[in-house]
């Protein structure tokens, strides 16, 4: 969850570190800090709150130097305060670390280190790592640990340092992304990864470290993705990658694919609003090159399974968390409708610890925007362990889930910086719709039906663009209900997942309690919540269950509940009953969720603004949930 940056080279480290943390602030914003090595000491500056607070502190008391690390925190162990902010210093100032992840055996390690005289300043599990590395380094330098040969030291002057870090890491149980600097070794920085992403940027006589590639845009075009159990030993001019157990490995240098425009607001007030408006283009990108009109199907180059293997699939599991789980629920409806394959949608946090009966012809899809979601990664590893084929649907190339899976589909939605997912969600839905077509055409779905579905797909970007014009209607509705403390979101069939997603968006960024339900389930309990102060948002598009949803809407009105309705062009019936109507363009029934979600995203956005909430950085949340 937390953001990590590091720099070594001719620049002032602090300038890059602060800018990098700003770009990573969506990963956590409880506190921020940097550590810089200069003049035989490790200088640390950290504070509770946002990166801007850290920057103000540094303007008053700067930290000069050319090697340093930085961190923006999402609190796990210990409250969000100055003492628990990173970086943490080990020993008598010999080591400084920043950490993303969770150390499960930190209590035992802390007890042992305290018995040796190490004094802890925080409640965090992370500080254990700093002291442990300092302890191993002291032992290594004193010759207490397993020695490093003179030949190895001549070949690699940092061999002693690496040995100490490897010894410390071997004692940790849990996950980590680490950047480490040393008071007595000012020419080197070490980064290490296990279960938490890290990339190294390769520049001209300089190197960078970060939790993801976004902070490196504009600084370098070459990056190295670290794999689990790898350490990067970084100087200004050199990069050496070492596997914790097997020694040196040749790093694979890749081209950075983040456009500098992806991290700018481009005239929008917030990233969330920008990303809502980017959805027509992100849908085009998700479809580009994947629609085979001649054969009336979709094509995917990265599934890494033969048509024969795919034809043998008799069950699919879709697993994810939060918004990705909602996308999976829509995928279930579409795949079962078009391909007639049984689908189950599992919360990844539950699947990883369950022992469900899964037959050999089951295919598992892991859905994750970041590709780093800890629960989803754990679930896919458990499924692989039991011999099942796993595929990923994610937005980040070289992410942990993408590397772990047997194959997959990239969203191509571009970086999503707003914490509440919008364009990644719609891209996930689009990819799942194309997979439903793909599997359907392999089975019973006819050519003409496939061609019609493709025609419907191709209309979606323009229809989403038209749906964005509901902004003024949505603003008026938000103004009217800004002070409501409870909302109900109700939809049926394909639009039940849309109701869930609309409710989640309102909860995430407006801090308003909201629940999504199948509309018919309302009368089995939730209708007890209906009163004049509780708005109900009904998704009422034309289709098979239109009359049924209208009946549910009338039930709410009969009990004095205000109704906000999302309807399709040409619908005059709903307006006679509902208090407020938001009109979106018509599309085919299975694809209505892609259009109907747009005004629900906008509603959450405008309610949040009116309530004075931080839209892009909602409290207690972070973009990439890399811890359990």
N, C-alpha and C positions, 0 to 999 in steps of 0.2 A: 504493500500500500504506500509506503513512504517513498520519497524521491531522493535519489543519491546523485551527486555530481562529483567529479574530481578533475584536477588539472595539473599538468607538469610541463613546463616549457618556458619560453622567454617572456610571456605576458605577465602582467600582474594577475595572480590567481584569483584574487577576490572579485575582480570585475566579471570574469566568466562564471564564477561560482554563484554569484547573486543572480545574474541573468539566467543561468541554467535552472536555478531553483524557482525563479518566476515561471519558467516554462513547465516545470514539473509540479507546480503547486496544486494542480488538480488531483495529484496522488496523495495529498495529505497537507493539512494546513493548521495543525494544532500548535506547532512551534517550528522554528527554523534556526539554523546555525552553520558556521563554517569553522574550520581549523586550518591554519596556514603555518608552514615550517619556515622559519627565518631566524638567523642569528643565534643558532644553538638552542632554540626553544620552539615549542608548539604553541602558537597563540590561538585562543579560542574565543569566539563571540557567538552567543546564542540567546534566544529570547522566546518567550511564549508569544503566539500570534502569527501573523502573516509575514511573508518575506519583506514586505515594505517596512515593517517594524524593525527587522534585522538590518535592512539597508540604512535606516535612519541612525541606528546604533553605530554602524560602521562609518558613517559620514562624520560622526563625532569622535570615534576612536578607531581609525582604520587599522587593518592588518596587512602590511606589505609582505610580499614574498611571491615566489614563483612556483610553489607546489602546495596544493591544498585540497581539501575535501569539503563537501557541503551536504546538507540534509534538510528536508522538510518533512515533518512527522505527522503520521496518523497514529494516535496513541493506542497501544495494546497493553503493555505492562506499565503501570504507573500513570498517574494523572498528567494532564497537559499543563506542565509548569516549567520554569526555567531549569530546575535541577534535572528533570527527566528529558529535556531537549538534547538532541545530538549536536555536535560530536561528543563522544565520551573519551576521556583520557585514562590510560592505563599506567600502572606503576607510579613512578615519581615524574610523570610527564614525558615518559619515553615513547609512548604510542598514543595515537588518536585514531578512532574508528567512527564510521557511520554505518548503520545496519538497517536492512529491511528484512523482516522475517520474524520468526519466533524460536527461541531456544528453550526446548522443553525441559532440559535438565539443568537449567540455570541455578535453581535453588541449591542443589548439591554442589555445583561448582563454586557458587558464591560462598557457601559454608567453608569449603576447603581453602579458598583463597583468603578469607577473613582469618582463618586459623594461622595463616602464614604472615599475617600483618597487613594485608591489603585493605585499604579503607575505601568504602563505597560512598559515593555522593548522591546516588539516585536510587529509585525503586525499580529501574528497568532491568529486563533480562539482558539488554545489549551491553551494559557496562561490564558484565562478566567477561565478554569477549575481549575487551580492551585490557583488562587486568590479566587475563589468561595468556594473551599474546605477550604481554610484558614479562610475565613469569617465565614463559617458555624461552623468550629471547635472553633473559638473564641466565637461565640455565644453559642455553646453547653457548653463549659467550664464555661462560665459566667452564665449559667442557663437561657439564653434568649430563646433558642429553647425549643421544647417540651422535657421535662426532661426524663432521663433514671432512672429507679428505682434502689435503692441500692441493691435490690435482684439480679437484672440483672447484675449490675456491679460486684457483688461478684461472680456470676456464670461465667461471661465473662468480664475480666478486660479491654477488648477493646471495650466494648459496646458503650461508649461515642464516640469513634473514628468512629465506624461503623455508628452510628446514624448521625454524621456530614457528612460523605461521602454520605450516602443515601439521606440526605436532599439536598445536592448539586446536585447529579445526577438527582433527581426528577425535577430540574429546567432546565435541558438540553434538547434541541430538536435537534435530529440528531443521529449520530452513534459514538460509541467509543469503543476502546479497551484501557484500562488504567492500568498502574502500578503506585502506589503511595507510597512514603516513607515520614517519618515525623521526624523532628529534635528532638522533645521531646518524641517520642515513638520509640527508636532505635531498639526495639526488634520485630517490626511488619512491614509487608508490605501488602498493599491491592491491589488486581487486580479486575477489573470490565469489563464487556462486554455487549455491545448492538450493534449488527450488524457488529462487527469486531472481528475476531477470537482471542482467548487466550487459552493457555493450561498451566497447572501447573504440574511441574515435582516433584514427591515425592521421596526424597532420604533418606539416613540414617542421621537423625539429621540435615537435610538441605532441602530446597525447592527451586525450580526454577520456573520462569515465562517466557513465550515466546509467540510470535505471532503464531508460529507453532512448530511442534515437532522436526524439524531438529536440532536446537541448543542443544537439550537435549540428543542427541545420544552420548553415551560414558560416560554420567554423571548419568543417571538413566534409569531404565527399566519400571518405573511406571509413568503414566500420568493421569491427569484428564482434560477432555475437558469442559470448562465452557460454559454454555448456556446463551442466552440473558437474561438480567436483573439479572444475578447472580454476586455476589461479593465473592472473595476468600480472607479470612483473614488468613494470612500466618505468622507463626513464624518458627524458626529453627526446632522445634520439632512437631508443630501442623499445621493442615490445617482444616479450617472451611469454609464451603460454605453456603452463605446466599442469598436467593432470595430477591430482593429489596423490594418486596411487601409482601411476604408470610413467611419470616423468614428462619430459618435453614433448609437445605436440606442435605440428605446423598450423598456425592460425589461418583461417580462411577469410581473406579480406573481401568484403562486399561493398557494393555501391550504395550509398545512402539514398533512400527513395522518398524522403520527406521534403516537400516543397516549402520554401520559406513562407509562401502565402497561406499554408495550412495553419500557421500559428498566429496570424494576424486577424483582427476583427473585421477588416474590410468594410468599415462603416457601420457595422452592427453594434448595438450597445453591449451585447453579451455573446459569448460563444454558443450558448444554448440556442439563442435566436438565430444566429448565423447557421448553425448546424440543422435547425429545422428547415431553413430556407435552402440548404444544400441538398435536401432529400431528392428532388427530381434528378439532379446530376448524379448523386450516389446510386440511385436506382439504375440509371443508364450505365454507369460503370459496372455495376453488379451483373447486368445482362450482356455487356459488350463481349462479343465473340462466343457467347454461350447458347445462342438460339440458332438452331439448324432448320431453317424454313423448308428446305428441300425435303427433309425427312420428317418434318413436323414434330421435332423433339428438341431437347436441350442437350448440350455436350459439356463435359467436364474433363479437363486434362489431368487433374491431380488425384483422382480417386484411387489409382493404383490397383484396381481390381478389374479383371476381365469381364466381358459381358456374361460369360458362362457363370462366373462366380456371383455376379450380381443377380442373375436370374434365379439362382438357388436360394436367395434370401427369402425367408418366410416370416420374418419379424424384424422390426426396427425399434431401437430404443433411442430417444432423443433426450439428452441430459444437459442441464445448465442451471443457472442461478438467476433470480430476479427477472430482469427484462428478457434475458436470453431464454429463460424458462417459458415466458409468455410467447415468445416467437416459436418455441418448440411446440406449444399447444396448438397454435395455428397450423404449424407443419403437420401435426397429427391429423387434423381435419382434412387437409389437402391431400396428403399421401393416401389416407384411407379412402377418400372419395375417388381420386383419379387412378391410383395404383392398386387398390384393394389389398394392401399389405397391412396387417395389424401393427399398430404403433402404440408404444407407451412413452409417456413423458415423465421423466424422473427428476426430482430435485437432486442435483449432484451431491449436495451435502448429506443426503440420505442414502443415495445409491452406493457411495464409497464404503459405507459401513453395513450395508445389508448383504444378504446372501441369497438373492433371488434366483429362482430356477431359470436359467438362460440356455436355450438349446444351441447347438453349434451353428445353425443357419441364421443366427441373429446378428444384425449389423448395428453398431453403436456409433451415434453421432454426438460429439461434444460441441456445444455451442457456447462461444465466449467472444466478446468483442476484443478484449485485450490478448486472449490466448494465454493468460497467466493466472486466471482465477484458481485459487488453491483447491477449492472443493471439486471443481470440474476436472482439474488435472489429476487429483487423487482418484476420482471416479473412473477416469479413462485408464489410469494405470492399473486399477483393480480389474477392470474388464479385460485388459491385455494380459494380465497375469493368469486369468482363467481361460486364455486362448481365443478370445473373441476379436473379430476384426473391428478396428476403430478408425473413425474418420473425424476430422475437425471442420467446423465452420467458424472461422475467426477472421479478424480484421488486421492482424499484425503478422507480417512475414517473419519467420525464424523465431516466433514465440514458443514458449515451452510446450503448449498443447499442440501446436503445429508440428513441432519436432517429434513429439511423443507418439502422435497418431500414425497409422499406416498410410494415410493419405488425407486429402481434404479439399475444401473449397475456400478461397479467400474472398472476402466481401468487396474489397477495393473501394471502401467507403471513404478512405482518407482518414487522417488522425481525428479522433473525436476528443475534444478537450473539456467540454461541459461535462460535469459529473453525471448528470441525468442523461442517459442514452436516448438519442432521438434518431439520427440518421443511421447508426449501426443497427438499431432495432428494425427499421424498415428494410434495410439491406438484408438482414437475416431472414425476414419474412419473404423477400423476393427470391433469395437463394433457395429457401425451402420450397417455395412454389415451383421453381424450375426443377428441383429434384423430384417433386411430385409428378411433374410432367414426364421427366426422364424415366422414372420407374413405371409410370403408367403406360408409356409407349412401348416399354419392354414387355408389357403384359397384355391387357385387353383393350387399352384405349386406342380407338381408331384414328386413321390419318386425318379425317376432317375435323374430328374433335380436337386433335393435337394442333392443327392449324388455327382453329378458332381460339384456343388458349394462347397461342403465340401472339395472335392479333390483339387479344385482350392485354397481354403483357406489354406490348409495345405502346399502348395508350396510357399506361400508368404514369410515366414521367410528366406528360402534359396535364393529366388530370390532377396530379399532386400539385403542380404549379397553380392550377386553378383553385385548388383547395386552400392554398396559402392566402388567397384573397378574402377568406373568411376572417382575417385578422381583426377588422373593424367590428364585425358582429361579436367576435369573441371578447374583445375589449369591453364592450358594453355589458355583456353577461358577467364578466369578471368584476366589473365595478359594482354590479347589482348584488353579487353574492360574496364579496370579498371578506365579509365578517362571519360567514357561516363557519361553524366549527365541525360539521360533519357533512359528508357527501356520500351518496350511493351512485355507483356506475353500473348500468344494466344493459346487457346485450344478449343475443342468442345466437347459437350455431357459430359461424365464423367470427362473429363479433363479440362472443364471450371473452376470448383472449384480449380483444381491444378494450373491453370494459376493465379488465384487470390491469392492463397497461396504463390506461387513463387514470385510474385510482392511484397506482403506484407513483406516477409522475407528480400528482398533486401532493401526495404524502412527502415525497423526496424533497421537493424544493419550496413548498408552501407551508409545511409542517401542519397541515390540516388532515384530520382523520378522514380517510375515505376507504370504501370497500367496493370491490367489484364482484358481481354475481351474474349467473345466468338469470335473465329477467324472470323466468317462470319460478325460480327458486325463491324469489323475494317473498312470496306468500307463505313459504315454509319457515318463517322465522324473522328475516330482516325487516319485513313490513312493520314490525313493532317499533322500529326506529323512525318511521315516517311521521313528521309533524311539520308545522309551518316554517320551522327554522332549518330543516334538512332538505337541501336540494337533491333531486334525483336526476342524473344525467342518463338519458335513454338514447341508445343507438338504434335508430328505426329506419334502416334502408329498405327499399323495395325488395321483395323476395319471398321465399317460401314461407317464412314465419312472420311476415309483416303483420297480419291480423292478430297473431298471438301476442306479439310485442305491444301492439296497440291496446289489447285487453289489459295487459300488465300496467301500461301507462295510465289507463283509466282507473285502475285500482288505487294507484298512488294519488291521483287527483281527487278521488272520492274521499280520501282521508286527509285532505288539506295540504298535501305535500307539493311544493313548487317543482315544476318539471322543466328541465332543459333538454331539448331534443336535437339530435343530429340527424338530418334527413337528406334525401336526394332531391336534386332539381325536379320540379314539377309536382312535388308532394304538397297538396293544399289541405289534406285531411288533418295532419298532425297539428298544424297551426291553430286549428279550431279548439284544441284541447290544451296544448302545452303552453307554459308561460313564456318561454323563450325558444326560438328555433334558429339553428345554425344549418345552413344549406350547403351541401357539397355536391360535386358533379357525379353523374351516374357512371358506374363501371359494373362489370359482371359480378355476380353475387360472391363468388369465392375470393375475389380480390378487393372487396369493399374495405376490409380492415386496413389496407395500405392507405386508403384515402381518409377513412373515418378517424384514424389516429391523429391526423394533422391538427384539427381543431382542438382535440383533447390535449395535445402537447402545448398548443398556444394558450389554452385555458389555464393550465398549470403555471405557465410562464407569467401570464398577466396577473393572476392572483398572487403569485409570489412577489412580483414587483409592488403591487398595491399594499401588501402586508409588510413591505420593507425587508424582505428576505434576500440573502445573497444567492442569486440564481445559479451561478456557475460553481459555487463552493458551498453547498448546503451543509449545515452543521452535522457533525458525527459521521459524515460519509466521505468516501474516497473513490476515485475512479476505478482503480484496479485492485480487487480484493485478493491480495497475495498471501494472506494468512487465514488460518481457520477461525 
